[in-house]
Amino acid sequence: MTKYLTIIVLVGLGLSQDEEFIYSTLIDTSFGNNYNLWTEAVYKFNEQGLSIEQLIPARSRIEDMSENQSKILFTSGDSIMLYDEGLIEYLNLIGSEPSFIYNGDIVFRQDISDSLYQLHRFSFEDSVSSLIVDSLELIDMQSSYKLSSNKQNVVFFEKASLDSVNIKIVNVVSGFQTFILKVLEIPWIVIYWANNDYLYLNLSIETEFGHQKQLFRIHSSGIDEQPTQLTFLESGFNLIETKDSHLDKIIGISYSCFSTFFSCYNKLFSFSFETNQIQHIGSIKKCHTTIFHSWSHDNEKVALGTYQYCWSPLPGFIKVFNLSNNDSSIIGEDIYGLNPGDWLSPNRMKIFWVDGQNNVSLSETRSLPNRFKIHQNYPNPFNPTTTLEYELPLNTFVQITIYDMLGNVVNHLVNEAQTSGYKSVIWNATNNLGHPVSAGVYIYNIEAGDFRQTKKMILLK
């Protein structure tokens, strides 16, 4: 593991130590409003959306926090890294969706092909990664796993047939698996594992208006043959993702706005595990859907992340509801969420509520890559410009060259010595003479030290 010293600044800069902050991944606005240059970065801000500070620079994404909030898991591209007591540790792990487990180790997903992935456990004591579950089929718009409240077990999805999935549990220590339920495969089966050992999940039921999601629960021991339906709302109850543990209630949204021409709002409800009662807490305006939420430590405030979906997917906002006084505020309009591929992926932008005692500033941190890599250009297909992003773990001479499909050089895009870090370059579909090139498939190749990598892109006219 590689470690870098980080300068820590306690948030005493005119702010109360008791003030809570929200940590989340937002669009990095330092690149301007050109969507071709959008990328993510980790920010912190208070519940009014003030005192916004960038914690980790571009292409970094917050994934999880330890129980005492002293450690933070980040991903940067497909590299997993850890903030711990003023140090950024590069764990030399390639994967996604990392989470802390009961003893401070982590579990994470690692793709082994375009359609298969594995679940792994990483031990900090001996820096060894061990396999938990092998060869699981990727399911569109579906998170790979969820942790139990004691963080000793994982619930995951296993493809059962063309239209159904098995919900199973595996112990992260013993590897012992328990079958829970076979269900119809639908997008976004969200699961929350509560302290009462029940799994709360949204399943689809048949109504006179078609399929509709409602909230169900089933015991994590596997003793229940069928789940119990808990909500019967006319417009359904769609459970919203969270990484919070030990909650006494969760949030769902009821979608009733289907027209883009009339003003309407989708209602938000909380569901109490103790009373099995729902309570209306607020609403989200039409053309926005909620994808993540997190509660304050007194469970009186909740932050929800949204994106726009009416005509084409666009970034949304974070909305904070104060249940004690029925107040609400909107934070970061048009900068929460990243791109359609992000919203359709299981690895959505997460939100965490941090108390004042553990709140720190990581402004001086440099998020450095731990390996050479060039990313797929975006947008792709494109017209007339596209962005190529690449990662340099050390200072080196870099060449990025565009070729046509016959192998002819089209453009020497980059040909210079560069410092380490996250880099990007824009190609405007011209050749070395500055003349526009014709539509078609092009190849771009990077050479940096001993590293070589090639990808394809499509120019439309």
N, C-alpha and C positions, 0 to 999 in steps of 0.2 A: 504494500500500500504506500502511496506517495502522499506526503503531508505538506501543506503550505500554511505558514503563519498568517493569521488574520487579525487585523486590528479591530478590537471590539469597543464600541462606544455605547455605554448604557444610556437609555433614553431618559436622561434627566434634563434634557435641553429645554427647560421651560415647561415640561409635561409632567403630570402626576405619575408617580410610580404605580398607582392603583389603576391607571387608565389602561383599558384593554385595547389590543390591536388585532387587526385581521391580516393574515398572511395569505396571499393568493398569487397565481400566475395570471398575468395580464399581457396584453399586446404591448410591446416595447415601443412607445411613441417617439423615442429619440430618432427613429428612422423616418419620421414624417408620416403623412397620411396615405402614401402610395401603397396600395395593398400588395403590390409585388415585393415590397420590402418588409412586410409584416413578419415578425417573429416574436417569440415569447420571452418574458423575463419575470423574475419573482419580485413582488412588491409587498410593502406593509403600509397600512393606513388605519386610521381610527374609524369608528362606526359612522361618522359624519362624512367620511371620504377626505378628511384633511390630513395634513402631515404625511403625505404620500412620499415614500422613499423606496428607491430601487435597492433591493437586497443583493441579488445575484444578477449579473449582466445577461445579455442576450443569449438565447438558446439554452436557458436553464429553466427547470420546472420543478416546483415543490411537489413532493409525493407523500410524505408522512412525517409525523413528529412523535418523539418518544413520550411516554406517559407524563414525565416531569417537564417536558418541553425543552430540555437542555440539548437535545440532539435533533437534527433535521436531515431527512433524506431528500436528495435532489436527483434528478436525471438531467443529463445534458446530451442531447441526441439519444443514443442508446447506451450511454455510459452512466453507471450508478455511482454517486458520490455522497459523502456524509459530512455535515458540519457538526463538530464536537469540541466544545470548550475552546473556541478560538482557532481551531484548525479545520481546514478542508482536507478530507482524506479521499483520495482516488482509489477505489477498491479494486480496480482492474476487473470489474464485472460488467459484462455486456447483457443487458436485459431491460425490462420495464416493470411497472407497477410494484416497486419495492415497498415492503411494510415491515415495521418492527414487530417482533414476537415477544413472548413472555420474558425471556432472559436477555433481551437487548440485541440478539441476533436478528437477521432479516430473512424474509422469504421474498422471492421475486419470480417473474415469468421470463423465460428465455425461449425465443422462437427458434425452431430447428429446421423449418422450411416455410414456404409461403402459406401452408395450411395447417401446420402442426406446431405445438409448443410444449414446453415442460415447466413444471414448478420446481424450484430449487430452494434450498436453505443455505445461507451463508453464515459461517461461524467466525466471529471476530477473534476468538482465542487462538485459533490455528490458521486463520485465513483460508479456510477450505470450504468449497461449495459442494453440497451433496444433493442428489436427486430425491425429490419427494414423490412426484407423479410424472409419468412418462407419456409421451405421444398423445396429447389431447388435441382434438380438432378445434381450430379457431372457429368461433361463432360470431357472425356479424353483429356489431353494436352491443357486444356482451362483455362485461368485465370477466376476467379470468377466474377470480376467486374472492372470497370474503373471509376475514378472520373472526373467530369467536371473541366474546367480550374478554375472556381470560387470555386470549392470544396464544393458545396452545393447539388449536384446531383450525382447519381451513375447510370451508365449503366451496366446492367447485362444480363445474358443469362438464358432463361427458356426453358426447354425441351418441344417441341410442339408435336412431334411424333417420331417414330423410327428413322427417317432420317432428322429431321429439328428442328431448335431452334427459339424461339422468342427472339428478342433483345428489351429490355425494359429499361425505365428510372424510377428511384424512387427518390423523394426528401427526403433527410436525416432528415429533420425537420418534414414535414407534413405526409410523407409516401405515398403521392399521386404518382400513377404510370401512365406512358405514354407508349403506344405501339409504337414501331418504325418500326420494320421490321421482317418478317419471312424469314429465309434463310436456305439453305441446310447445314446440320451439316458437317463441315470439320475440320480437326485438325488445331489448332492455328489460330482462327479468332482474329487477333490483331486489337484493336480499339484505336484511339487517339482522344480525345475531344479537339478541338482547340478553340482559343479565339473568332473565328468568329461564334461560336455556331453550327458548323458542326461536325459530327462524321466522321472521316476518317478510313476506314476499308478495309482489304483485303478479297475479295470474289472470289469464284471459278467460272470460265466461261468455257464453252465447246469450244475446238479448234480442229483442225484436228490432233493434237498430243495428245489429251486427255484433262483432266481438268488442268486449269492453273489459278494461282492467279494474280489478278490485283488490283490496288487501286481504291476504290470508295468513294463517300461521300454522306451523307444524313443529313438533318437538324434535330437537336435535339428536335425541337418542335413537331415532328410527322406529319408535314404538307406535307412532300414528300411521295408520294405513292411508288416510286421506287428510288433506289440510282442511282447516276450519275457516269459513269465510267470515270476515270481521266487518267489512263495510258494504253498504248497499246504496251508495250514492247514485243519483240518476245519471250523472256524467262521469262516473267512475272515480277511482282513487289510484293515482299513479305515484308510487313511492319514489322519492328523490334520493339520489346517492349521498352518502356521507362517510367520512372516516372517523367520526366521533365514536367513542366507546362509552359504555355505562350510561346511556341515555335512558330517561323515563318516558320519552315520547319521540315520535318521528313526524316528518312532514311529507304530505302528498299533495298533488295538484289534480283538480277536476277540470278537464278540458271541455268547455261548452261553447267556445268561440270557433266557429267553422267558416264564417264569412269574413272576407277581407274588406268589405265595403261598409260595415256598420261598426260603431264603437261598442265594444264589449270587453269583459274581463274574465279571465279564468281564475277560479277560486282556489285558495290554498287552505289546507286543513292540517291540524295536528291530531295525532292519534296517541292516546295515553295507554301505555302497557298495563298500568294498574287498574284503570276503570273500564278499559275497552271503549272509551267514549271519544268521539271526534269533536273538534272545536274549530270554527272558522277563524282564521287569523289574519286574512288579508287577501289580496288579489294581485295578479300580474296581467298587464294589458295584453290585448290580442297581438298576435304575430310574435310572441315571445314564449319560449318554453324553458323550464327550469331543469338544470342538469346536476346541481350539487348544492349541499347546504351544510352549515356548521353552526353549533350553538355556543353562546357565551357560557362562562363557567357558572353563572347563577341560573342558567336555563330560562332567563327572561327575554333574551334577544336571540334572533336567528338571522344569519346571512345566507342569501340564496343567489346563486349564479345563473344567469339566463343567456340565451342567444336568440336571434331573430330567424324566422323560418318561413315567412309568408311567400315571398317571391323567390329569393335565393338566400342561402344561409349567410348571415352576417353577424358580427360580434354584438353582444348584448351588454348587460350591466349586472352589477351586484346590488341587490336590494336588501336592506336591513330592516327587520320588523322588531319593535320593542313591545312585547306583549304586556308589560306592566302599565303602559300609558297609551297603548294603541297608536303609537307614532311609527313612522317609517321614513327611510331616507334612501336615495339612490346614489350609488358610488360608481364612478368610472364608466359613464355611459359610452357605448360603442368601443370599449377596449377589453371587455371580458369575453373570452372565447377567441379562437384563432382562425380556423378555416374549416370548410366542410369535412375534410378528411379527419380533422381532430374531433368534430362532433360525432361522426359516425364510428369513431374508434372507442375502445373501452377505456383508454387512458385519458380521460377528460380532465380539464383544469380543476384543481382541487382548492378548497378553502379551509383555513384553520383559524380558530379564535385563540389568541394568546394573552394570558394575563400580564399585568404590568410588572410583576416581579421577575418574570423570565424573558421579558421583551428586550431584545438587543438589536443593534444596528450592525449590518455586515457590509457597510458601504465600501470599505476598502478591499473587499474580497475580489480576487480575480478568478473567474471560473475558467480554468485551462483544460483543454482536451487532453486525454491520455493516449491518443493514437491518431494516426493520419486517417482522414476520411473525406470523401466528397459526397454530397447529398444529391438526391434527384432534383433537377431544376424545377422551379415553380414560377408561374403556372406552367403546366405541360398538359396538352398542347398550348402553344402561345402565339401571340401576334400583337405587337411587333417585338416586344422585349420579354426577356426571362432572366431570372436570377439563379446563379450557381453559388451555393454555399459550401465551404469546405473547412476542415479542421487541421491545424498544424500544432502538434505537441511541442515542437522546438523550432528555433530559427533555422531556415533552410532556403535554398533556391527553388522557386516554384515555376513550373510551366503548365499552363492550361491551354490546350489547342483544340479547335473545332475542326472536324473533318466531315466531308460528305460521305455517302455510302460507298463511293468508289475508292475511298482512302486518300482523296486529295485534300491538302490543307486548305481550309477556308479562312480561318482567323487565328492568329497567335494572340489569344485573349490576355494571358498573363505570362510574363517572361522576366522575372526579377527576383531578387532576394527579399524574403519577408520574415517578419518576426512571428513568434508563436501566437496562437489564439484562434478565434473564430473569424473566418474571412468570408467575403462574398464579392462577386463581380457580376455585372449586368452585361448580357449580350443583346445587342439591338438588331440582330439578324442582318449584319453586314459582313463583307469580307475584309481582307487586309487593306484594300484600297478604299474602303468606306462605301462601297456600292452594295445596295440591297441584294440579298440572295433569294432564290426561288423557294417556294414551299416544298416541304419534304421532310425526310428523316435525317437527322444529323447526329454525329457522335462527338462527345467531348471527353477529353482525356487529361488527367492530371499526372504530373511527374514531380515528386518532391522527395529529394534524397533517393533512397532505394524504393520508395513507394510508387506504385502505378495502379491506376484504376480508371475504368472506362464506363460511360453510361450513354444511353440514347435519349434524344428529345425530338419533338415533332413541331415544326413550324407550319402554321396555317396562313393562308392568304385569302 
